Protein backbone atom coordinates (compact mmCIF):
# COMPACT_ATOMS: atom_id res chain seq x y z
CA UNK A 1 0.00 0.00 0.00
CA UNK A 2 1.34 3.43 -0.88
CA UNK A 3 0.60 6.74 0.77
CA UNK A 4 1.75 10.22 -0.13
CA UNK A 5 2.67 13.46 1.56
CA UNK A 6 3.47 16.86 0.10
CA UNK A 7 6.98 18.14 0.70
CA UNK A 8 6.38 21.57 -0.81
CA UNK A 9 3.37 23.27 -2.34
CA UNK A 10 4.53 23.20 -5.94
CA UNK A 11 7.43 20.78 -5.95
CA UNK A 12 7.87 17.26 -4.73
CA UNK A 13 5.43 14.56 -3.70
CA UNK A 14 6.79 11.87 -1.35
CA UNK A 15 5.32 8.40 -1.87
CA UNK A 16 5.67 5.87 0.96
CA UNK A 17 4.65 2.25 0.69
CA UNK A 18 5.05 -1.22 2.12
CA UNK A 19 5.25 -4.57 0.37
CA UNK A 20 4.11 -7.12 2.96
CA UNK A 21 5.34 -10.70 3.06
CA UNK A 22 8.50 -10.17 0.99
CA UNK A 23 11.11 -12.85 1.60
CA UNK A 24 14.48 -11.42 2.61
CA UNK A 25 16.28 -13.28 -0.18
CA UNK A 26 14.21 -11.36 -2.74
CA UNK A 27 14.83 -7.84 -1.40
CA UNK A 28 18.07 -7.25 -3.33
CA UNK A 29 16.38 -7.78 -6.68
CA UNK A 30 13.16 -5.83 -6.08
CA UNK A 31 12.32 -2.15 -6.46
CA UNK A 32 9.13 -0.09 -6.56
CA UNK A 33 8.42 1.83 -9.76
CA UNK A 34 5.89 4.54 -10.56
CA UNK A 35 5.09 4.58 -14.28
CA UNK A 36 2.91 6.59 -16.58
CA UNK A 37 2.41 4.90 -19.91
CA UNK A 38 5.89 3.79 -20.99
CA UNK A 39 7.71 6.39 -18.87
CA UNK A 40 9.22 5.65 -15.43
CA UNK A 41 8.68 8.71 -13.24
CA UNK A 42 9.84 7.24 -9.94
CA UNK A 43 11.93 4.36 -8.60
CA UNK A 44 12.85 3.28 -5.07
CA UNK A 45 14.64 0.31 -3.52
CA UNK A 46 12.72 -1.91 -1.11
CA UNK A 47 14.08 -1.81 2.45
CA UNK A 48 14.69 -4.86 4.63
CA UNK A 49 11.31 -4.20 6.30
CA UNK A 50 9.50 -4.17 2.93
CA UNK A 51 9.08 -0.38 2.97
CA UNK A 52 9.95 2.09 0.22
CA UNK A 53 9.95 5.85 -0.23
CA UNK A 54 10.30 7.83 -3.44
CA UNK A 55 10.26 11.53 -4.23
CA UNK A 56 8.40 12.44 -7.42
CA UNK A 57 8.33 15.83 -9.07
CA UNK A 58 4.72 16.99 -9.04
CA UNK A 59 5.01 18.28 -12.62
CA UNK A 60 5.81 14.72 -13.80
CA UNK A 61 2.41 13.61 -12.53
CA UNK A 62 0.42 16.16 -14.51
CA UNK A 63 1.46 14.97 -17.98
CA UNK A 64 -0.91 12.90 -20.09
CA UNK A 65 -0.24 9.23 -20.73
CA UNK A 66 0.48 8.02 -24.25
CA UNK A 67 -1.73 4.95 -23.83
C-alpha positions as YAML, in Angstrom:
chain: A
units: angstrom
residues:
- id: 1
  name: UNK
  ca: [0.00, 0.00, 0.00]
- id: 2
  name: UNK
  ca: [1.34, 3.43, -0.88]
- id: 3
  name: UNK
  ca: [0.60, 6.74, 0.77]
- id: 4
  name: UNK
  ca: [1.75, 10.22, -0.13]
- id: 5
  name: UNK
  ca: [2.67, 13.46, 1.56]
- id: 6
  name: UNK
  ca: [3.47, 16.86, 0.10]
- id: 7
  name: UNK
  ca: [6.98, 18.14, 0.70]
- id: 8
  name: UNK
  ca: [6.38, 21.57, -0.81]
- id: 9
  name: UNK
  ca: [3.37, 23.27, -2.34]
- id: 10
  name: UNK
  ca: [4.53, 23.20, -5.94]
- id: 11
  name: UNK
  ca: [7.43, 20.78, -5.95]
- id: 12
  name: UNK
  ca: [7.87, 17.26, -4.73]
- id: 13
  name: UNK
  ca: [5.43, 14.56, -3.70]
- id: 14
  name: UNK
  ca: [6.79, 11.87, -1.35]
- id: 15
  name: UNK
  ca: [5.32, 8.40, -1.87]
- id: 16
  name: UNK
  ca: [5.67, 5.87, 0.96]
- id: 17
  name: UNK
  ca: [4.65, 2.25, 0.69]
- id: 18
  name: UNK
  ca: [5.05, -1.22, 2.12]
- id: 19
  name: UNK
  ca: [5.25, -4.57, 0.37]
- id: 20
  name: UNK
  ca: [4.11, -7.12, 2.96]
- id: 21
  name: UNK
  ca: [5.34, -10.70, 3.06]
- id: 22
  name: UNK
  ca: [8.50, -10.17, 0.99]
- id: 23
  name: UNK
  ca: [11.11, -12.85, 1.60]
- id: 24
  name: UNK
  ca: [14.48, -11.42, 2.61]
- id: 25
  name: UNK
  ca: [16.28, -13.28, -0.18]
- id: 26
  name: UNK
  ca: [14.21, -11.36, -2.74]
- id: 27
  name: UNK
  ca: [14.83, -7.84, -1.40]
- id: 28
  name: UNK
  ca: [18.07, -7.25, -3.33]
- id: 29
  name: UNK
  ca: [16.38, -7.78, -6.68]
- id: 30
  name: UNK
  ca: [13.16, -5.83, -6.08]
- id: 31
  name: UNK
  ca: [12.32, -2.15, -6.46]
- id: 32
  name: UNK
  ca: [9.13, -0.09, -6.56]
- id: 33
  name: UNK
  ca: [8.42, 1.83, -9.76]
- id: 34
  name: UNK
  ca: [5.89, 4.54, -10.56]
- id: 35
  name: UNK
  ca: [5.09, 4.58, -14.28]
- id: 36
  name: UNK
  ca: [2.91, 6.59, -16.58]
- id: 37
  name: UNK
  ca: [2.41, 4.90, -19.91]
- id: 38
  name: UNK
  ca: [5.89, 3.79, -20.99]
- id: 39
  name: UNK
  ca: [7.71, 6.39, -18.87]
- id: 40
  name: UNK
  ca: [9.22, 5.65, -15.43]
- id: 41
  name: UNK
  ca: [8.68, 8.71, -13.24]
- id: 42
  name: UNK
  ca: [9.84, 7.24, -9.94]
- id: 43
  name: UNK
  ca: [11.93, 4.36, -8.60]
- id: 44
  name: UNK
  ca: [12.85, 3.28, -5.07]
- id: 45
  name: UNK
  ca: [14.64, 0.31, -3.52]
- id: 46
  name: UNK
  ca: [12.72, -1.91, -1.11]
- id: 47
  name: UNK
  ca: [14.08, -1.81, 2.45]
- id: 48
  name: UNK
  ca: [14.69, -4.86, 4.63]
- id: 49
  name: UNK
  ca: [11.31, -4.20, 6.30]
- id: 50
  name: UNK
  ca: [9.50, -4.17, 2.93]
- id: 51
  name: UNK
  ca: [9.08, -0.38, 2.97]
- id: 52
  name: UNK
  ca: [9.95, 2.09, 0.22]
- id: 53
  name: UNK
  ca: [9.95, 5.85, -0.23]
- id: 54
  name: UNK
  ca: [10.30, 7.83, -3.44]
- id: 55
  name: UNK
  ca: [10.26, 11.53, -4.23]
- id: 56
  name: UNK
  ca: [8.40, 12.44, -7.42]
- id: 57
  name: UNK
  ca: [8.33, 15.83, -9.07]
- id: 58
  name: UNK
  ca: [4.72, 16.99, -9.04]
- id: 59
  name: UNK
  ca: [5.01, 18.28, -12.62]
- id: 60
  name: UNK
  ca: [5.81, 14.72, -13.80]
- id: 61
  name: UNK
  ca: [2.41, 13.61, -12.53]
- id: 62
  name: UNK
  ca: [0.42, 16.16, -14.51]
- id: 63
  name: UNK
  ca: [1.46, 14.97, -17.98]
- id: 64
  name: UNK
  ca: [-0.91, 12.90, -20.09]
- id: 65
  name: UNK
  ca: [-0.24, 9.23, -20.73]
- id: 66
  name: UNK
  ca: [0.48, 8.02, -24.25]
- id: 67
  name: UNK
  ca: [-1.73, 4.95, -23.83]
...
